[in-house]
Amino acid sequence: MAKGTDVVRTARLEVVDRRGRTRVVIGSFTGGDGDTVGLSVLDSHGIERLFIVTDETDASAGVTNAENNVAGLMVNEGEGAYVFVAAPDGTTVRSLDSKASRKRGRSSKK
């Protein structure tokens, strides 16, 4: 059996389907500085369906459907964490904000 390499290093990896369409992107999402990295899964039309992205201070993850509704989780430095559902126009339909809950006197800690 041929011995493989233990580590592959690259700034960005794109996985394509049999037709040559990009379906998965792993790595840098910026133009060279590499500050934003993550994973993006695209459908056969090139529309992002799942994402996990992070930079030096923030992180987010989410899923979308064909109509571009989004359900996601974001954690921002200084802003706390929140879960959201957004409509195709970007309007937040429902959200749960960790800082807003604390301001109202609620806490998830028991």
C-alpha positions as CSV (number, residue, x, y, z in Angstrom):
1,M,0.0,0.0,0.0
2,A,1.3,3.5,-0.9
3,K,2.1,5.7,2.0
4,G,0.1,9.0,2.0
5,T,1.1,12.3,3.4
6,D,0.1,13.2,7.0
7,V,-0.6,16.9,6.3
8,V,-1.9,18.8,3.3
9,R,-1.5,22.6,3.5
10,T,-3.4,25.1,1.4
11,A,-5.2,28.4,1.9
12,R,-8.4,27.2,0.2
13,L,-9.8,23.9,-1.0
14,E,-12.7,23.6,-3.4
15,V,-14.5,20.3,-3.9
16,V,-16.3,20.0,-7.2
17,D,-18.9,17.6,-8.4
18,R,-18.7,15.4,-11.6
19,R,-19.8,18.4,-13.7
20,G,-17.1,20.6,-12.3
21,R,-19.4,22.8,-10.1
22,T,-18.0,23.9,-6.8
23,R,-19.9,22.1,-4.0
24,V,-17.7,22.6,-0.9
25,V,-15.3,25.4,0.0
26,I,-12.9,25.0,2.9
27,G,-10.5,27.7,3.9
28,S,-10.0,31.4,3.4
29,F,-13.1,33.5,2.4
30,T,-11.2,36.8,2.0
31,G,-9.0,38.1,-0.8
32,G,-5.6,37.1,0.5
33,D,-5.2,38.1,4.2
34,G,-7.0,34.9,5.4
35,D,-8.7,36.6,8.3
36,T,-12.0,34.9,7.6
37,V,-12.0,31.1,7.3
38,G,-14.6,28.5,7.2
39,L,-16.6,25.8,5.5
40,S,-19.3,26.4,2.9
41,V,-21.5,23.8,1.3
42,L,-23.3,24.7,-2.0
43,D,-26.1,23.2,-3.9
44,S,-26.0,22.2,-7.6
45,H,-26.9,25.9,-8.5
46,G,-24.0,27.3,-6.4
47,I,-26.3,28.6,-3.6
48,E,-24.8,28.3,-0.1
49,R,-26.8,25.8,2.0
50,L,-24.6,25.4,5.0
51,F,-21.9,27.6,6.4
52,I,-19.5,27.7,9.3
53,V,-17.3,30.9,9.4
54,T,-14.9,32.5,11.9
55,D,-12.5,35.3,12.1
56,E,-10.4,36.8,14.9
57,T,-13.4,37.9,17.0
58,D,-16.6,36.3,15.6
59,A,-18.1,33.0,14.6
60,S,-21.3,32.0,12.8
61,A,-23.0,28.9,11.5
62,G,-26.2,28.5,9.5
63,V,-28.3,26.6,7.0
64,T,-30.5,27.9,4.2
65,N,-33.2,26.6,1.9
66,A,-34.0,27.2,-1.8
67,E,-36.0,30.3,-0.9
68,N,-33.0,31.7,1.0
69,N,-34.6,31.5,4.5
70,V,-31.7,31.2,7.0
71,A,-31.5,29.6,10.4
72,G,-28.2,30.5,12.2
73,L,-26.1,31.0,15.3
74,M,-23.7,33.8,15.8
75,V,-21.2,34.6,18.5
76,N,-19.7,38.1,18.4
77,E,-17.1,39.6,20.6
78,G,-18.6,42.2,22.9
79,E,-22.1,41.4,21.6
80,G,-22.7,37.9,23.0
81,A,-24.5,35.1,21.2
82,Y,-27.7,34.8,19.4
83,V,-29.8,32.3,17.4
84,F,-31.9,33.6,14.6
85,V,-34.3,32.8,11.7
86,A,-34.3,35.2,8.8
87,A,-36.6,35.7,5.8
88,P,-35.2,35.9,2.3
89,D,-35.1,39.7,2.4
90,G,-32.8,39.5,5.5
91,T,-35.5,40.4,8.0
92,T,-35.1,38.6,11.3
93,V,-38.2,36.6,11.9
94,R,-37.3,35.1,15.3
95,S,-34.2,35.5,17.5
96,L,-32.9,34.6,20.9
97,D,-30.2,37.0,22.1
98,S,-28.0,36.1,25.1
99,K,-27.4,39.8,26.1
100,A,-31.1,40.7,25.7
101,S,-32.1,37.8,27.9
102,R,-29.6,39.0,30.6
103,K,-30.9,42.6,30.4
104,R,-34.5,41.3,31.1
105,G,-33.2,39.5,34.2
106,R,-33.1,36.1,32.7
107,S,-30.2,33.7,32.6
108,S,-29.7,30.2,31.3
109,K,-27.6,29.4,34.4
110,K,-29.5,27.7,37.2
